[in-house]
Amino acid sequence: VTVNGGRDARLINFARNLAHFGITCVVPTLKGLAACQWEPRDLDELVDIVTLAANEHQQPVGLIGFSFGGSYALIVAGRPEVSKHIQWVITFGAYHNLEHVFEEYLANLDSKSHSDTEWDDAIYQRLVFLYGHRDTIAFSPEVWQEMEILLRRYCCEASIEEKRRFYDRHLHNLDIAGVIRRSLEPAVLKKLSPAGNMSSLKCPVTLIHDRHDNVVPPVQAERLLSELQTLHGANCCRLVMTSLLSHVSPSDLLKVHEIVQLAHALAPLVE
């Protein structure tokens, strides 16, 4: 979920490193996620991209998804018309049930953030919900422009001090809960949840998750693993919990045994 879409600096860097070793990468901008909105048509667009890439290269493709994109990848891999085109799926920070993620966020909305990481995640979540409902919120054009610039710079350039200043000026007393509840359309959230939508998935799945994720709680990854193993057997899927990630971005920690685990988890890509 980034207004930079496929031009997100982290995605571009990731894809360029893969391309350096001869891997063809398609890095799409899904219009809904780039607008911070939950749109089922993003799934149809991803189906078209997978089909086009598989037909172009005459071989199945691998799907790598980050956060919401990881969950979308699992749903698409479970669509009967496209599952034959997908060789494997690797996700970072994917959720199992989107409605449950939002409900948990509402339940924790009044809890106080303490660390810079907690503040960083909390402010980003608020900005995403606001930006996705900008037609219904009475900010001035100047504030919306400032918010969009901050969102474009948020993950790679903006400092925590800059984020906190924006929060204190514009978000501190805002009814964020009301904005979130306007996002909760159960039928749409069901379509955008892997829960119940993975029965036709045929490929191996690797789930990688930050063990201290503040955005998508780790229990969501455990539920993904449980449903996949129930549907397709114990060997179809593996889950790696790691402290080497801060949600989907590299963390500052360096733990050799976790690096080895992560390397093994990425084996489908390496091979």
C-alpha positions in Angstrom: 0.0 0.0 0.0 2.1 2.9 -1.3 1.2 5.9 -3.4 4.4 5.2 -5.3 3.0 2.0 -6.6 5.5 0.0 -8.7 7.9 3.0 -8.5 8.5 2.4 -4.8 12.2 2.6 -4.3 12.3 -0.6 -2.3 10.5 -2.6 -5.0 12.7 -1.1 -7.7 15.9 -2.0 -5.8 14.6 -5.5 -5.1 13.7 -6.1 -8.8 17.0 -4.6 -10.1 19.0 -7.0 -7.9 17.0 -9.9 -9.3 17.4 -8.7 -12.9 21.1 -8.4 -12.4 21.1 -12.2 -12.1 19.0 -12.7 -15.2 15.5 -12.9 -13.6 12.8 -11.2 -15.6 10.8 -9.0 -13.2 7.4 -7.4 -13.7 6.7 -4.7 -11.0 3.1 -3.5 -11.5 1.3 -0.5 -10.0 -2.1 -1.8 -8.7 -4.3 1.2 -8.9 -6.4 0.5 -5.8 -3.4 -0.1 -3.5 -1.7 3.0 -5.0 -4.8 5.0 -4.1 -4.8 3.5 -0.6 -8.2 1.9 -1.4 -9.3 -1.7 -1.2 -10.4 -2.6 -4.8 -11.2 -6.1 -6.0 -10.3 -5.0 -9.6 -6.6 -5.1 -8.4 -7.0 -8.9 -8.3 -8.2 -8.9 -11.9 -5.3 -6.7 -13.0 -2.9 -9.1 -11.3 -4.5 -12.1 -13.0 -4.0 -10.3 -16.4 -0.3 -9.6 -15.6 0.4 -13.2 -14.5 -1.3 -14.6 -17.7 0.5 -12.2 -20.0 3.9 -12.9 -18.4 3.4 -16.7 -18.4 2.3 -16.7 -22.1 5.1 -14.4 -23.1 7.8 -16.5 -21.6 6.1 -19.9 -22.1 6.6 -21.0 -18.5 5.0 -20.5 -15.1 5.9 -17.4 -13.0 6.7 -16.9 -9.4 4.8 -14.3 -7.4 6.5 -12.2 -4.7 4.1 -10.0 -2.6 4.7 -7.5 0.2 2.1 -6.8 2.8 -1.4 -6.4 1.1 0.3 -7.4 -2.1 1.3 -10.7 -0.6 -2.2 -11.5 0.3 -3.4 -10.5 -3.2 -0.8 -12.8 -4.6 -2.2 -15.7 -2.6 -5.8 -15.0 -3.7 -4.7 -14.8 -7.4 -2.7 -18.0 -7.0 -5.9 -19.7 -5.8 -8.0 -18.7 -8.8 -8.6 -21.8 -11.0 -8.2 -19.9 -14.3 -4.6 -18.8 -13.4 -3.3 -21.3 -10.9 -1.6 -23.3 -13.6 0.5 -20.3 -14.5 2.0 -19.9 -11.0 5.1 -21.9 -9.9 5.4 -20.6 -6.4 4.4 -17.7 -4.1 6.6 -15.9 -1.6 5.0 -13.3 0.7 6.4 -10.8 3.2 4.0 -9.6 5.9 0.8 -11.0 4.3 -2.6 -11.1 6.1 -5.1 -13.9 6.3 -8.4 -12.0 6.9 -8.5 -8.3 6.1 -11.6 -7.6 8.2 -9.9 -9.0 11.2 -6.8 -6.9 10.6 -9.0 -3.7 10.5 -10.9 -4.8 13.6 -7.7 -5.3 15.5 -6.4 -2.0 14.4 -9.6 -0.3 15.7 -9.3 -2.1 19.0 -5.8 -0.9 19.4 -6.3 2.6 18.1 -6.3 4.3 21.5 -3.2 2.5 22.7 -0.1 4.7 23.1 2.9 4.4 20.8 6.2 4.5 22.5 9.1 3.6 20.2 9.9 5.3 17.0 9.0 2.1 15.1 5.5 2.1 16.8 5.0 5.7 15.9 6.2 5.2 12.4 3.7 2.4 11.8 0.8 4.1 13.6 1.1 7.4 11.7 1.5 5.5 8.3 -1.7 3.6 9.0 -3.6 6.8 9.7 -2.3 8.5 6.6 -3.3 5.5 4.4 -6.9 5.5 5.7 -7.2 9.2 5.3 -5.7 9.3 1.9 -8.0 6.6 0.7 -11.0 8.6 1.8 -9.8 12.1 0.7 -13.1 12.8 -1.1 -15.0 12.7 2.2 -12.6 14.6 4.6 -12.5 18.4 4.8 -8.7 19.1 4.7 -7.5 22.0 2.6 -5.9 21.3 -0.8 -2.6 22.4 0.8 -2.9 19.8 3.5 -3.7 17.0 1.1 -0.7 18.0 -1.0 1.5 17.9 2.0 0.1 14.5 3.0 0.7 13.1 -0.5 4.3 14.4 -0.5 4.9 12.8 2.9 3.4 9.5 1.8 5.7 9.5 -1.3 8.7 10.0 0.9 7.5 8.1 4.0 9.2 4.8 3.8 12.6 5.7 2.5 13.3 9.5 3.0 11.1 11.2 5.7 12.4 11.4 9.2 10.3 10.4 12.3 10.5 14.0 13.4 8.8 15.1 10.2 6.1 12.5 10.5 5.4 13.4 14.2 5.1 17.1 13.2 2.5 16.3 10.6 0.6 14.1 13.1 0.6 16.7 15.8 -0.6 19.4 13.4 -3.3 17.5 11.5 -4.1 14.0 12.9 -3.9 14.3 16.6 -7.6 15.0 17.3 -9.1 13.5 14.1 -11.8 10.7 14.3 -9.7 8.0 12.6 -12.0 5.3 13.8 -14.9 6.8 11.8 -12.7 6.8 8.7 -11.7 3.2 9.2 -15.3 2.0 9.7 -16.2 3.5 6.3 -13.6 1.1 4.9 -15.3 -1.9 6.3 -17.4 -3.3 3.5 -17.7 -7.0 4.5 -18.3 -8.3 0.9 -15.3 -6.4 -0.5 -13.0 -7.4 2.4 -14.0 -11.0 2.0 -12.9 -10.9 -1.7 -9.6 -9.3 -0.7 -8.8 -11.9 2.0 -6.9 -15.2 1.3 -9.2 -16.8 4.0 -11.6 -19.1 2.1 -10.1 -18.1 -1.3 -7.1 -20.6 -1.6 -8.7 -23.9 -2.3 -7.6 -24.0 -5.9 -4.0 -23.0 -5.1 -1.6 -25.6 -6.4 1.9 -24.2 -5.9 4.3 -24.2 -2.9 4.0 -21.1 -0.6 6.6 -19.5 1.6 5.3 -17.0 4.2 7.9 -14.6 5.7 6.8 -12.4 8.6 8.2 -9.9 11.0 7.8 -11.6 14.4 7.0 -8.1 16.0 4.9 -6.8 13.1 2.8 -3.8 14.2 1.0 -3.5 10.9 -0.1 -7.1 10.2 0.0 -9.1 13.4 2.0 -12.4 13.2 -1.1 -14.4 14.1 -2.3 -13.6 10.6 0.7 -15.5 9.2 0.0 -18.4 11.5 -3.6 -18.6 10.3 -2.5 -18.5 6.7 -0.2 -21.4 7.4 -2.9 -23.4 9.2 -5.5 -22.9 6.4 -3.0 -23.8 3.6 -1.8 -26.9 5.4 -5.4 -28.0 6.1 -6.3 -27.5 2.4 -3.1 -28.8 0.7 -1.1 -30.8 3.3 1.8 -30.1 5.6 4.5 -29.8 2.9 2.8 -27.2 0.7 3.7 -24.2 2.8 6.3 -23.0 5.3 6.4 -20.0 7.6 9.5 -18.1 8.7 9.1 -15.7 11.5 12.1 -13.3 11.6 13.3 -10.2 13.3 15.2 -9.2 10.1 12.2 -7.3 8.9 10.3 -4.3 10.1 6.9 -5.3 8.5 8.3 -5.6 4.9 11.4 -3.4 5.1 14.9 -4.7 6.3 15.4 -4.0 10.0 18.7 -3.0 11.6 19.2 -6.3 13.3 21.8 -8.8 12.2 21.3 -12.4 13.4 23.3 -15.0 11.5 20.9 -17.9 12.2 17.9 -15.9 11.0 19.8 -14.9 7.8 20.3 -18.6 7.1 16.6 -19.3 7.7 15.7 -16.5 5.4 18.0 -17.7 2.7 16.4 -21.2 2.9 12.9 -19.6 2.7 13.9 -17.8 -0.5 15.1 -21.1 -2.1 12.4 -21.1 -4.8 13.6 -17.7 -6.0 17.3 -18.7 -5.9 16.7 -21.9 -7.7 
